[in-house]
């Protein structure tokens, strides 16, 4: 019989150290580093933590308007996601286009 040895973490409290780890992620191939970091943070952080992440991201002088290989900005790539429009609003409030 298989034993479950991992506990699913729900509503984990994320501190600045854990949030800032997203800033150290490296892209695959020749993908834009800032676009990759934004994408991973968007997929991995709930809205309040994403907002804190953006503060850190911008403090490091990173490009909030980073583009993918097709020339599409990060914000444009998620704008159609009607499930979480709050992310787009947070990006706009922080200067994304």
Backbone as a chain_set.jsonl record, in Angstrom:
{"seq": "XXXXXXXXXXXXXXXXXXXXXXXXXXXXXXXXXXXXXXXXXXXXXXXXXXXXXXXXXXXXXXXXXXXXXXXXXXXXXXXXXXXXXXXXXXXXXXXXX", "coords": {"N": [[0.842, -1.181, 0.0], [0.554, 2.207, -0.824], [1.984, 4.96, 0.812], [1.046, 8.156, 1.736], [3.236, 10.703, 1.717], [3.551, 13.397, 1.542], [2.303, 16.558, 2.431], [-0.365, 18.444, 1.398], [-0.132, 21.839, 0.733], [-2.069, 24.455, 1.677], [-3.186, 27.734, 1.386], [-0.709, 28.805, 2.22], [1.409, 30.9, 4.058], [3.254, 33.342, 2.59], [6.392, 34.718, 2.798], [8.601, 37.584, 2.294], [11.059, 36.528, 1.49], [10.419, 34.064, 0.294], [8.775, 34.936, -1.774], [10.557, 36.5, -3.221], [12.149, 34.626, -4.427], [11.191, 34.084, -6.93], [12.376, 35.996, -8.478], [14.837, 35.013, -9.069], [14.644, 33.099, -10.967], [15.474, 31.429, -13.983], [15.221, 31.718, -17.518], [14.162, 29.472, -20.171], [16.135, 28.516, -22.837], [16.314, 31.078, -25.284], [14.439, 32.798, -24.276], [12.963, 35.808, -22.986], [14.226, 36.94, -19.945], [12.859, 38.542, -18.024], [10.204, 38.34, -18.928], [9.793, 35.62, -18.558], [10.081, 35.389, -15.75], [7.95, 37.012, -14.861], [5.809, 35.52, -15.903], [6.038, 33.074, -14.497], [5.675, 33.967, -11.851], [3.084, 34.998, -12.03], [1.669, 32.652, -12.542], [2.221, 31.261, -10.222], [1.67, 32.693, -7.88], [-0.763, 33.909, -5.564], [-3.034, 36.706, -5.837], [-2.548, 38.878, -3.788], [0.134, 38.326, -3.093], [1.363, 38.408, -5.559], [1.189, 41.083, -6.085], [2.966, 42.121, -4.17], [5.264, 40.859, -5.107], [5.566, 42.228, -7.565], [6.333, 44.756, -6.658], [8.897, 44.187, -5.709], [10.062, 43.245, -8.071], [10.011, 45.54, -9.708], [11.592, 47.214, -8.153], [14.055, 46.157, -8.613], [14.576, 47.168, -11.044], [13.513, 45.864, -13.249], [11.923, 44.843, -16.347], [8.704, 45.573, -16.776], [7.226, 45.539, -19.023], [8.121, 43.495, -20.567], [8.629, 41.361, -23.413], [7.492, 38.469, -25.231], [8.838, 35.923, -27.467], [7.334, 36.373, -29.717], [6.868, 39.035, -29.692], [4.91, 39.985, -28.009], [3.664, 41.671, -25.239], [3.934, 40.932, -21.709], [1.618, 41.624, -20.212], [-0.3, 41.874, -22.261], [-0.402, 39.25, -23.039], [-1.815, 38.012, -21.016], [-4.18, 39.377, -20.779], [-6.611, 38.456, -21.849], [-7.499, 36.632, -20.042], [-10.155, 36.205, -18.436], [-10.832, 35.194, -16.025], [-9.18, 36.058, -13.974], [-9.047, 39.078, -13.766], [-7.926, 40.886, -12.04], [-5.165, 40.678, -11.954], [-4.333, 41.929, -14.315], [-5.168, 44.537, -13.8], [-3.532, 45.194, -11.603], [-1.045, 45.085, -12.869], [-1.351, 47.192, -14.741], [-1.619, 49.347, -12.97], [0.932, 49.509, -12.137], [2.361, 50.395, -14.284], [2.416, 48.809, -16.577], [1.94, 48.056, -20.054]], "CA": [[0.0, 0.0, 0.0], [1.331, 3.431, -0.896], [1.783, 5.891, 1.909], [1.129, 9.551, 1.329], [4.241, 11.322, 2.564], [3.558, 14.842, 1.327], [1.107, 17.25, 2.872], [-0.738, 19.512, 0.482], [-0.106, 23.129, 1.407], [-3.164, 25.327, 1.261], [-3.114, 29.045, 2.03], [0.592, 28.983, 2.856], [1.834, 32.282, 4.223], [4.498, 33.571, 1.862], [7.127, 35.899, 3.235], [9.353, 38.234, 1.214], [12.113, 35.635, 1.007], [9.811, 33.088, -0.615], [8.293, 35.663, -2.95], [11.707, 36.982, -4.003], [12.753, 33.515, -5.168], [10.76, 34.174, -8.329], [13.303, 36.888, -9.171], [16.066, 34.288, -9.395], [14.358, 32.086, -11.987], [16.135, 31.618, -15.282], [14.387, 31.254, -18.636], [14.581, 28.36, -21.009], [16.579, 28.964, -24.155], [16.529, 32.508, -25.475], [13.259, 33.525, -23.79], [13.244, 36.978, -22.164], [14.265, 36.599, -18.515], [11.789, 39.232, -17.309], [8.929, 37.743, -19.33], [9.74, 34.314, -17.901], [9.861, 35.615, -14.32], [6.569, 37.485, -14.712], [4.91, 34.402, -16.179], [6.101, 32.116, -13.387], [5.061, 34.59, -10.673], [1.647, 35.048, -12.324], [1.118, 31.297, -12.4], [2.51, 30.664, -8.932], [1.347, 33.504, -6.707], [-2.088, 34.519, -5.449], [-3.02, 38.145, -6.126], [-1.826, 39.758, -2.843], [1.568, 38.048, -3.165], [1.817, 38.89, -6.864], [1.329, 42.531, -5.927], [4.237, 42.314, -3.446], [6.298, 40.448, -6.051], [5.779, 43.311, -8.532], [7.116, 45.797, -5.987], [10.282, 43.712, -5.713], [10.452, 43.166, -9.477], [10.275, 46.899, -10.179], [12.712, 47.752, -7.371], [15.27, 45.654, -9.272], [14.627, 47.809, -12.371], [13.155, 44.865, -14.264], [11.039, 45.357, -17.403], [7.323, 45.125, -16.624], [6.681, 45.428, -20.381], [8.901, 42.477, -21.281], [7.883, 40.703, -24.497], [7.878, 37.097, -25.574], [9.503, 35.795, -28.766], [6.423, 36.88, -30.757], [6.738, 40.483, -29.522], [3.715, 40.287, -27.221], [4.015, 42.007, -23.858], [3.386, 40.014, -20.719], [0.242, 41.994, -19.898], [-1.144, 41.525, -23.402], [-0.542, 37.795, -23.104], [-2.782, 37.523, -20.015], [-5.373, 40.224, -20.759], [-7.814, 37.706, -22.191], [-7.85, 35.719, -18.959], [-11.244, 36.868, -17.714], [-10.977, 34.59, -14.7], [-8.416, 36.831, -13.007], [-8.754, 40.421, -14.299], [-7.198, 41.661, -11.034], [-3.745, 40.694, -12.316], [-4.161, 42.961, -15.344], [-5.301, 45.836, -13.127], [-2.299, 45.411, -10.818], [0.014, 45.389, -13.841], [-1.591, 48.535, -15.261], [-1.322, 50.295, -11.888], [2.393, 49.562, -11.995], [2.97, 50.906, -15.499], [2.444, 47.88, -17.715], [1.152, 48.468, -21.232]], "C": [[0.893, 1.253, 0.0], [0.966, 4.357, 0.247], [1.951, 7.314, 1.385], [2.109, 10.254, 2.261], [4.344, 12.831, 2.398], [2.231, 15.426, 1.784], [0.835, 18.372, 1.883], [-0.807, 20.824, 1.257], [-1.195, 24.013, 0.814], [-3.055, 26.614, 2.064], [-1.818, 29.238, 2.804], [0.903, 30.468, 2.936], [3.182, 32.445, 3.535], [5.157, 34.846, 2.369], [7.926, 36.455, 2.058], [10.449, 37.334, 0.642], [11.559, 34.64, -0.008], [9.339, 33.758, -1.899], [9.471, 36.066, -3.844], [12.406, 35.864, -4.769], [12.349, 33.534, -6.648], [11.728, 35.043, -9.137], [14.589, 36.192, -9.586], [15.864, 33.247, -10.487], [15.023, 32.444, -13.308], [15.26, 31.04, -16.384], [14.987, 30.052, -19.35], [15.005, 28.915, -22.36], [16.793, 30.461, -24.204], [15.313, 33.353, -25.081], [13.705, 34.72, -22.939], [13.177, 36.595, -20.683], [13.115, 37.252, -17.758], [10.415, 38.677, -17.67], [8.74, 36.401, -18.629], [9.413, 34.472, -16.412], [8.434, 36.08, -14.069], [5.574, 36.342, -14.905], [4.881, 33.427, -15.009], [5.447, 32.684, -12.125], [3.545, 34.657, -10.846], [0.997, 33.689, -12.098], [1.249, 30.754, -10.976], [2.094, 31.436, -7.699], [-0.102, 33.975, -6.708], [-1.949, 36.044, -5.565], [-2.279, 38.997, -5.088], [-0.309, 39.553, -2.888], [2.154, 38.493, -4.499], [2.044, 40.396, -6.793], [2.652, 42.852, -5.212], [5.415, 41.938, -4.349], [6.608, 41.585, -7.033], [6.573, 44.459, -7.927], [8.598, 45.432, -6.022], [10.857, 43.706, -7.132], [10.846, 44.554, -9.989], [11.429, 47.545, -9.426], [14.046, 47.303, -7.953], [15.421, 46.207, -10.686], [14.379, 46.81, -13.497], [12.107, 45.463, -15.195], [9.633, 44.771, -17.281], [6.636, 44.968, -17.985], [7.478, 44.44, -21.235], [8.013, 41.759, -22.287], [8.391, 39.287, -24.725], [8.503, 37.089, -26.966], [8.647, 36.317, -29.914], [6.203, 38.379, -30.648], [5.519, 40.901, -28.731], [4.134, 40.554, -25.78], [3.36, 41.017, -22.9], [1.927, 40.34, -20.423], [-0.706, 41.623, -21.034], [-1.375, 40.02, -23.47], [-1.538, 37.247, -22.082], [-4.086, 38.302, -20.002], [-6.663, 39.463, -21.036], [-8.26, 36.744, -21.107], [-8.894, 36.379, -18.075], [-11.451, 36.315, -16.315], [-10.274, 35.412, -13.618], [-8.068, 38.227, -13.536], [-7.964, 41.286, -13.312], [-5.699, 41.741, -11.364], [-3.467, 41.788, -13.331], [-4.235, 44.338, -14.709], [-4.054, 46.168, -12.32], [-1.145, 45.782, -11.745], [-0.14, 46.801, -14.38], [-1.242, 49.59, -14.224], [0.179, 50.473, -11.696], [3.119, 49.907, -13.283], [3.04, 49.98, -16.687], [1.531, 48.387, -18.827], [0.827, 47.263, -22.071]], "O": [[1.869, 1.327, 0.746], [-0.203, 4.514, 0.599], [2.907, 7.613, 0.669], [1.846, 10.387, 3.456], [5.159, 13.469, 3.064], [1.169, 14.85, 1.546], [1.728, 19.162, 1.574], [-1.454, 20.909, 2.301], [-1.227, 24.276, -0.388], [-2.857, 26.583, 3.278], [-1.826, 29.772, 3.913], [0.681, 31.206, 1.976], [4.143, 31.753, 3.872], [4.55, 35.917, 2.367], [7.931, 35.88, 0.97], [10.731, 37.377, -0.556], [12.169, 34.407, -1.051], [9.491, 33.203, -2.987], [9.388, 35.983, -5.069], [13.185, 36.143, -5.68], [13.088, 33.051, -7.506], [11.882, 34.846, -10.342], [15.354, 36.737, -10.381], [16.818, 32.581, -10.889], [15.114, 33.612, -13.686], [14.632, 29.996, -16.205], [16.145, 29.683, -19.153], [14.28, 29.712, -22.956], [17.374, 31.048, -23.292], [15.185, 34.498, -25.515], [14.721, 34.642, -22.248], [12.198, 36.004, -20.227], [12.463, 36.602, -16.94], [9.551, 38.557, -16.8], [7.645, 36.09, -18.162], [8.559, 33.76, -15.884], [7.777, 35.586, -13.153], [4.608, 36.219, -14.151], [3.808, 33.003, -14.58], [4.746, 31.966, -11.411], [2.803, 34.396, -9.899], [-0.092, 33.595, -11.532], [0.477, 29.886, -10.569], [2.153, 30.909, -6.588], [-0.614, 34.395, -7.745], [-0.857, 36.587, -5.404], [-1.429, 39.794, -5.486], [0.448, 40.512, -2.737], [3.311, 38.908, -4.563], [2.993, 40.914, -7.381], [3.37, 43.765, -5.621], [6.441, 42.619, -4.353], [7.775, 41.872, -7.303], [7.397, 45.07, -8.607], [9.446, 46.271, -6.328], [11.998, 44.113, -7.355], [11.888, 44.718, -10.623], [12.17, 48.342, -10.001], [15.055, 47.993, -7.803], [16.291, 45.768, -11.439], [14.974, 46.911, -14.57], [11.48, 46.471, -14.869], [9.4, 43.616, -17.638], [5.585, 44.336, -18.083], [7.504, 44.539, -22.462], [6.818, 41.568, -22.062], [9.545, 38.96, -24.452], [8.675, 38.145, -27.573], [9.174, 36.665, -30.971], [5.433, 38.946, -31.423], [5.128, 42.068, -28.778], [4.863, 39.767, -25.176], [2.375, 40.359, -23.232], [1.087, 39.441, -20.386], [-1.799, 41.113, -20.789], [-2.433, 39.572, -23.911], [-2.053, 36.143, -22.254], [-5.013, 37.929, -19.284], [-7.71, 39.814, -20.492], [-9.301, 36.103, -21.244], [-8.562, 37.033, -17.086], [-12.17, 36.908, -15.51], [-10.729, 35.453, -12.475], [-6.889, 38.523, -13.735], [-7.396, 42.306, -13.703], [-5.05, 42.749, -11.086], [-2.469, 42.499, -13.219], [-3.444, 45.218, -15.047], [-3.576, 47.301, -12.352], [-0.363, 46.684, -11.443], [0.844, 47.536, -14.469], [-0.639, 50.611, -14.553], [0.628, 51.482, -11.152], [4.335, 49.742, -13.382], [3.651, 50.314, -17.702], [0.515, 49.04, -18.589], [0.172, 47.389, -23.105]]}, "num_chains": 1, "name": "protein.A"}
